[in-house]
Every structure is written in structure tokens, then in C-alpha cells.
Amino acid sequence: MTIRFWNLPKSSNRLNDIFMDTSSLKADPLSRRTIDYLAQAKDFFVNLWDRIYGFFASYHWKEILLNIKLISLIISLIFAGLIFFLLVKINARGRLQRAVAQDKSAPQISDKKIVKKWRKIEKKLVSNLEANYKLAILEADGLFESILGLLGYGAEAKITNLEEIKELKKIKNNIVENSGFKITREEAEKVIGTYKKGLKDLGII
């Protein structure tokens, strides 16, 4: 069996020459402009890529990245320190509030020195000297305020006669500011009894 091939004329090889030769395109003004634009676009993108690559590969860019990392690290450490500080403060305040809420916390503050000091205050009322009455009131007020400061002013919620104690501030201020202020033993005993009630509510005495 014989297979026959088409015998193309030699002139048909010119098709390849037409496709490979761009001289016909260059002869056309529109095609020539299109080719020029494509060549310019190619050069633009190649140059742009070279610049971008050169910038990121340069020593200056590496130095900038290093500085950014260092700044980010410093900022992160600062925020971590602030968060740690706030957590410690919140935890400390929570412990104090829990201690005030629990009756078991009272013996830690109600030590022998406080009880002894309160007894000395009460002994001043036994004398017949008005100066001792005034001194007892001032010492009772100072002791009450110092204990309240140790417990935190949130402990005021446990004091049932808080308003009465606030009214006693007027008597205390009169003793301090007015040298001619007079007070009887019965009045002094009532004032000391009011402070004592507040300290009992706190579990101090």
C-alpha cells in the first residue's frame, strides 16, 4: 500500500515567512504604535520590578525592618508591663475586699495593741477632767479612721451606725478648733460608745 502526501508548492513555504516576518506589521502605522506601546509597557514593568526588588533587597530596607521590629518589641513590653501592673492592682484590691467581707479577717487587725489602746481611751472617761474627755474623743476618732484606712473604705458597708459616727466629726472639729468648747462626761461617753459600736461592727474589738 502506497501512502501519498500532498506535494505543496514551494511557494506555500512563504506562509511561514509571513507569520515570522513583522515587517508587514511595522509598515502599518497602527500596528507599529501598538508594538511601540507594548515595548514601552514591557520596559516600564521590568524597570519597576527591578526597583522594587532592589529596594527590598537593599541594606537600608533590612535596617528599616530591624528598627520596626525593635520598636514593636518595646511597645509590646510596655503594654505587657501595664497589663501586669493592672492585674496586680486588681488582684490586691480583690483580696482586700474579700478580707473585709469575711469575719475571719478581723482577728488579723484586732491585735493586742489596738485593744490595749482602746482600753486606755475608755479609762480617760473615768477621770473628772474635761481635758481627758476631749483627748479620749480625739484618740477614738484617730483610731477609728486608721483602722478604716487599713480595711479600706469599702468596709463602711458593715458599719450600722455610720451616719452617727459622721455626725461626731462636728464634735471632734469643735474640740480641735474651739478651745472654749465644753463637753460633759455623759456626752463624751456617748461619743466613745458610738465609735465603739462601729469598731464592733468591723470586728475589731
C-alpha positions in Angstrom: 0.0 0.0 0.0 1.4 3.3 -1.0 0.7 6.5 1.0 0.7 9.6 -1.0 1.5 13.0 0.5 0.3 16.3 -0.9 3.1 18.0 -2.7 2.9 21.5 -1.6 4.4 24.0 -4.0 7.5 25.8 -2.9 5.6 29.0 -2.9 3.5 27.7 0.1 6.6 28.0 2.4 6.1 31.7 2.2 3.3 31.4 4.8 5.8 30.8 7.4 7.8 33.8 6.3 4.6 35.9 6.5 3.9 34.8 10.1 7.5 35.2 11.2 8.2 38.5 9.5 6.9 41.5 11.3 7.9 43.9 8.6 4.3 43.9 7.3 3.1 44.9 10.8 5.7 47.6 11.1 4.5 49.0 7.8 1.1 49.6 9.3 1.1 52.8 11.5 -1.5 51.4 13.9 0.4 48.2 14.3 3.7 50.0 14.7 2.2 52.1 17.5 0.8 49.1 19.2 4.2 47.4 19.1 5.9 50.5 20.5 3.3 50.7 23.3 3.8 47.1 24.2 7.6 47.5 24.2 7.3 50.6 26.4 5.0 48.8 28.8 7.4 45.9 29.0 10.3 48.2 29.7 8.2 50.0 32.4 7.2 46.9 34.3 10.7 45.4 34.0 12.2 48.6 35.4 9.5 48.8 38.1 10.2 45.2 39.2 13.9 45.9 39.3 13.5 48.9 41.5 11.1 47.1 43.9 13.3 44.1 44.1 16.4 46.3 44.6 14.7 48.3 47.4 13.6 45.2 49.4 17.0 43.6 48.8 18.9 46.6 49.9 20.7 47.1 53.2 18.6 50.2 54.0 15.3 48.2 53.9 16.8 45.5 56.1 17.8 48.2 58.6 14.3 49.7 58.5 12.7 46.3 59.1 15.1 45.8 62.1 14.1 49.2 63.6 10.4 48.4 63.1 10.8 45.1 64.9 12.7 46.7 67.8 10.0 49.4 68.2 7.3 46.8 68.1 9.1 44.8 70.7 9.5 47.8 73.0 5.8 48.7 72.6 4.8 45.2 73.3 6.9 45.1 76.5 5.4 48.4 77.7 1.8 47.1 77.2 2.7 43.8 78.9 4.1 45.7 81.9 1.0 47.9 82.1 -1.3 44.8 81.9 0.7 43.1 84.6 0.6 46.2 86.8 -3.2 46.5 86.4 -3.7 42.8 87.1 -1.6 43.1 90.3 -3.7 46.1 91.5 -7.0 44.4 90.7 -5.9 41.3 92.5 -4.7 43.2 95.5 -8.0 45.1 95.7 -9.9 41.9 95.3 -8.0 40.3 98.2 -8.7 43.3 100.4 -12.4 43.3 99.6 -12.6 39.6 100.3 -10.8 40.1 103.6 -13.3 42.8 104.6 -16.3 40.6 103.6 -15.1 37.7 105.8 -15.3 37.7 109.5 -12.1 35.8 109.8 -10.1 38.8 108.6 -11.0 40.8 111.8 -8.5 38.9 114.2 -5.6 39.9 111.9 -6.3 43.6 112.7 -7.7 43.2 116.2 -4.4 42.6 117.8 -3.5 43.3 121.5 -2.1 46.7 120.8 -5.4 48.0 119.4 -7.4 46.5 122.2 -5.0 47.9 124.8 -5.1 51.4 123.2 -8.9 51.3 123.2 -8.9 50.5 126.9 -6.7 53.4 127.6 -9.2 55.6 125.8 -12.1 54.4 127.9 -10.1 54.9 131.1 -9.8 58.6 130.3 -13.6 58.8 130.8 -13.3 57.7 134.4 -11.4 60.8 135.4 -13.2 64.1 136.3 -11.1 66.1 133.9 -12.8 67.6 130.8 -9.4 67.7 129.0 -9.3 63.9 129.3 -12.8 63.6 127.8 -11.7 65.7 124.8 -8.5 63.7 124.4 -10.4 60.4 124.5 -12.7 61.6 121.7 -9.7 62.7 119.6 -7.9 59.4 120.1 -11.0 57.4 119.4 -11.6 59.2 116.2 -8.0 58.8 115.1 -8.0 55.1 115.9 -11.3 54.6 114.0 -10.0 56.4 110.9 -6.7 54.5 110.9 -8.5 51.1 111.1 -10.9 52.1 108.4 -8.0 53.1 106.3 -6.3 49.7 106.8 -9.5 47.8 105.9 -10.4 50.1 103.0 -13.3 52.4 102.9 -15.4 49.6 101.4 -15.7 48.3 104.9 -18.0 51.2 105.7 -20.9 49.0 104.5 -20.5 46.8 107.6 -20.9 49.7 110.0 -24.5 50.1 111.1 -24.1 53.4 112.8 -22.0 55.1 110.1 -24.2 58.2 109.9 -23.9 58.7 113.7 -20.2 58.5 113.5 -20.1 61.1 110.7 -22.1 63.4 113.0 -19.4 63.0 115.6 -17.0 64.8 113.3 -18.6 68.1 114.3 -17.8 67.5 118.0 -14.2 66.4 117.1 -13.8 69.6 114.9 -15.1 71.8 117.8 -12.6 70.3 120.2 -9.8 71.0 117.7 -10.8 74.4 116.6 -12.5 75.9 119.6 -10.5 76.0 122.8 -13.6 77.1 124.8 -15.7 74.2 123.6 -17.4 72.4 126.6 -18.3 68.7 126.9 -19.7 66.7 129.8 -18.7 63.2 130.8 -22.0 61.8 129.7 -21.6 63.4 126.3 -18.1 62.0 126.0 -19.3 58.5 127.0 -21.9 58.7 124.3 -19.4 59.7 121.7 -17.0 56.9 122.7 -19.8 54.4 122.8 -20.7 55.3 119.2 -17.1 54.8 118.0 -17.0 51.5 119.9 -20.2 50.3 118.2 -18.6 51.0 114.8 -15.5 49.1 115.7 -17.5 46.2 116.9 -19.3 46.1 113.6 -15.9 45.8 111.9 -14.9 43.0 114.3 -12.1 44.9 115.8 -13.0 45.0 119.5 
